[in-house]
Amino acid sequence: MAWVRAVLRLDALASLAGMIAVLGLTGWLIAGPDGLLVTAAVGLLSVALAPTVPPGVAMRVLGARPVHPEQAPGLYTLLIELAEAAGLRQPPVLYRIPGGSVSALSVGDGERAAIALSDGMTMVMDARELRGVLAHEVAHVAAADTALMSLAAVLGRIVHTLATFGLIAAIVVAVFTPAVVPVWLVLAIALAPWGATLLHLHLSRRREFAADAAAARLTGDPQGLARALVKLETLPRRGLGHLMRPSGGWSRGGWLRTHPSTRDRIERLVGPIRDRVRPLAEL
């Protein structure tokens, strides 16, 4: 599976490179070669100096509370097992999110990571499904997806800010000076944020597929995660979290989704779905 990981790394690098290219192009459209150099430098600095929020701080912001090993020995045993299988030096710290919402999320990477499960998640999942959910989040930690997606978000925000500045500048020039602002230039600047957003969303969907595949390898039980996906597809949309964020039901072609459709995720895990999802008992 080394070649699969290599392909995923190349895909992630290509997405980030594409976002930096969009950033540089936006700078060039606004200020010519100097703008290209400055914005490309800003993009590369963002890659090198991407800020990371400590997992404990992120969890406090979310209202999550730490879970000690003696409070949930079974969950911690499972988490340690999955972390070792994923090659992590130490398992992520486990947190719980109070309330009935159904969510699971991870922050950090390597030795500084945390995974949070909501009370609703632990209530609706059986042991097999919860194993798949935890494995999915451990896979995100092992792949440093939090840092990767944070970097993509930073680049996207820079492109949006720069494009907004460029459009305002174009309006000022067109209204208060005799200069003519080409329509194509305005359209190109206006479309730049869309390009960055599409690359960001593509990267997000690919990382979700990768985490699903890694979870299946870690557990040796792709059906467990598929069962969790099926179960959460039937729950009310309100309160679904990172792992199961709604993504347009069973429709396809969702370029504007942060997550792949549940149908696509299940098909990659356990094979094609004909007319409807197979009953839970058959997975």
Beta strands, then each sheet from edge to edge (+ up, - down):
strand 1: 65-66
strand 2: 93-97
strand 3: 104-109
strand 4: 112-118
sheet 1: 1+ 2- 4- 3+
end
